[in-house]
Amino acid sequence: MKFDHIGIVVTDPAAGRATLAAAFRIDRWTVEFVDPINDVIVQFGLDPSGICYETVAPLSPSSPVSRALSDGVNIVNHTAYLVESLEQETLRLRKLGFLPTAPAKPAIAYGGKPIRFFISRQRLLFELIEAPGHRHAYF
């Protein structure tokens, strides 16, 4: 597994980008990705130390991140890792007691490669992305 990003839930992509840019001095961003499959709008920003942050905004009121916003919890939502095989990692993690939150889905921001979220017994949420060589295109 290779670290990819920290996911931050925001109400609005532009406002989230402004907040993270000011707080973490992020000045390089990808384009916004509108992802109707996962019901979110995402964008990736890179801080001067090389850490990637993802803003995740709901695309509709039924988006999986809408509850985090309405409850004001899990705003620092997840960490994400690139993997060679989502199937192999799923088997490995299930043996360790991690549970997938839903079936794998393709993600627009990763060229349609599958993503899957997992949760630990301690309520740690993380994402695995089957795109081992992926590189975000920052501007």
C-alpha positions as CSV (number, residue, x, y, z in Angstrom):
1,M,0.0,0.0,0.0
2,K,1.2,3.5,-0.8
3,F,-0.2,6.6,0.8
4,D,-2.3,8.8,-1.5
5,H,-4.3,11.4,0.4
6,I,-6.2,12.6,3.4
7,G,-9.9,13.1,2.7
8,I,-11.6,16.2,4.1
9,V,-15.4,16.6,3.9
10,V,-16.5,20.1,2.8
11,T,-19.8,21.7,2.1
12,D,-18.6,23.5,-1.0
13,P,-15.5,22.7,-3.2
14,A,-14.4,26.4,-3.6
15,A,-14.8,27.1,0.2
16,G,-13.0,23.9,1.1
17,R,-10.2,24.7,-1.3
18,A,-9.9,28.2,0.2
19,T,-9.8,26.9,3.8
20,L,-7.2,24.2,3.1
21,A,-5.1,26.6,0.9
22,A,-4.9,29.1,3.8
23,A,-4.4,26.6,6.6
24,F,-1.9,24.3,4.9
25,R,-0.4,26.7,2.2
26,I,-1.7,24.5,-0.6
27,D,-1.1,26.2,-3.9
28,R,-1.3,23.3,-6.4
29,W,-4.7,21.7,-7.1
30,T,-6.1,19.2,-9.6
31,V,-9.2,19.9,-11.5
32,E,-12.5,19.2,-9.8
33,F,-13.9,15.8,-10.4
34,V,-17.7,15.5,-10.5
35,D,-18.4,11.8,-9.7
36,P,-22.0,10.8,-10.0
37,I,-21.2,7.2,-9.3
38,N,-20.0,8.0,-5.8
39,D,-22.2,11.1,-5.5
40,V,-19.4,13.5,-4.7
41,I,-17.3,16.3,-6.1
42,V,-13.6,15.8,-5.3
43,Q,-10.4,17.8,-5.8
44,F,-6.8,17.1,-4.7
45,G,-4.4,19.7,-3.3
46,L,-0.7,19.3,-2.5
47,D,1.0,21.1,0.4
48,P,4.6,22.2,0.4
49,S,5.7,19.1,2.3
50,G,4.2,16.8,-0.3
51,I,1.0,15.7,1.5
52,C,-2.0,15.4,-0.7
53,Y,-5.4,16.5,0.7
54,E,-8.7,15.6,-1.0
55,T,-11.8,17.9,-0.6
56,V,-15.0,15.8,-0.7
57,A,-18.2,17.7,-1.2
58,P,-21.7,16.1,-1.6
59,L,-23.1,16.1,-5.1
60,S,-26.6,15.6,-3.8
61,P,-28.4,15.5,-0.4
62,S,-28.2,11.6,-0.5
63,S,-24.4,11.7,-0.9
64,P,-22.5,9.4,1.5
65,V,-20.7,12.5,3.0
66,S,-23.9,14.5,3.6
67,R,-24.4,12.9,7.0
68,A,-20.9,13.9,8.1
69,L,-21.7,17.5,7.3
70,S,-25.1,17.5,8.9
71,D,-23.8,15.8,12.1
72,G,-20.5,17.8,12.1
73,V,-18.5,14.6,12.6
74,N,-15.9,12.8,10.5
75,I,-14.9,16.0,8.7
76,V,-11.3,14.7,8.6
77,N,-12.9,11.7,7.0
78,H,-10.3,9.1,5.8
79,T,-6.8,8.3,4.6
80,A,-6.4,6.7,1.2
81,Y,-3.8,4.3,-0.2
82,L,-3.0,3.0,-3.7
83,V,-2.9,-0.8,-4.0
84,E,-2.0,-3.3,-6.6
85,S,-5.0,-5.5,-6.1
86,L,-8.2,-4.5,-4.4
87,E,-9.4,-8.1,-4.2
88,Q,-6.2,-9.3,-2.4
89,E,-6.3,-6.4,0.0
90,T,-9.9,-7.0,0.8
91,L,-9.2,-10.6,1.6
92,R,-6.3,-9.6,3.8
93,L,-8.2,-6.9,5.7
94,R,-11.2,-9.0,6.2
95,K,-9.0,-11.6,8.0
96,L,-7.8,-8.8,10.3
97,G,-11.4,-7.8,11.1
98,F,-11.8,-4.8,8.9
99,L,-15.1,-4.5,7.2
100,P,-15.8,-3.0,3.7
101,T,-18.5,-0.3,3.9
102,A,-19.9,-1.0,0.5
103,P,-19.0,-2.8,-2.7
104,A,-16.1,-1.5,-4.8
105,K,-17.1,1.3,-7.2
106,P,-15.2,3.0,-10.1
107,A,-13.9,6.5,-9.3
108,I,-13.9,9.3,-11.9
109,A,-10.8,10.9,-10.3
110,Y,-8.8,7.7,-10.8
111,G,-9.8,7.1,-14.4
112,G,-12.6,4.7,-13.5
113,K,-10.3,2.5,-11.3
114,P,-12.1,0.8,-8.4
115,I,-12.1,2.2,-4.9
116,R,-13.4,0.7,-1.7
117,F,-13.8,2.0,1.8
118,F,-13.1,0.0,5.0
119,I,-13.7,0.6,8.6
120,S,-11.9,-0.8,11.6
121,R,-13.4,-1.9,15.0
122,Q,-12.0,1.4,16.3
123,R,-14.1,3.3,13.6
124,L,-11.0,4.2,11.5
125,L,-12.2,4.8,8.0
126,F,-9.9,4.4,5.0
127,E,-10.0,4.0,1.3
128,L,-8.1,1.7,-1.0
129,I,-7.7,2.6,-4.7
130,E,-6.6,0.0,-7.2
131,A,-4.4,2.3,-9.2
132,P,-0.8,1.6,-8.1
133,G,0.9,3.9,-10.5
134,H,-1.6,6.8,-10.3
135,R,-0.2,10.4,-10.1
136,H,-2.5,13.4,-9.5
137,A,-2.1,16.2,-12.1
138,Y,-1.6,19.4,-10.2
139,F,-1.8,22.9,-11.7
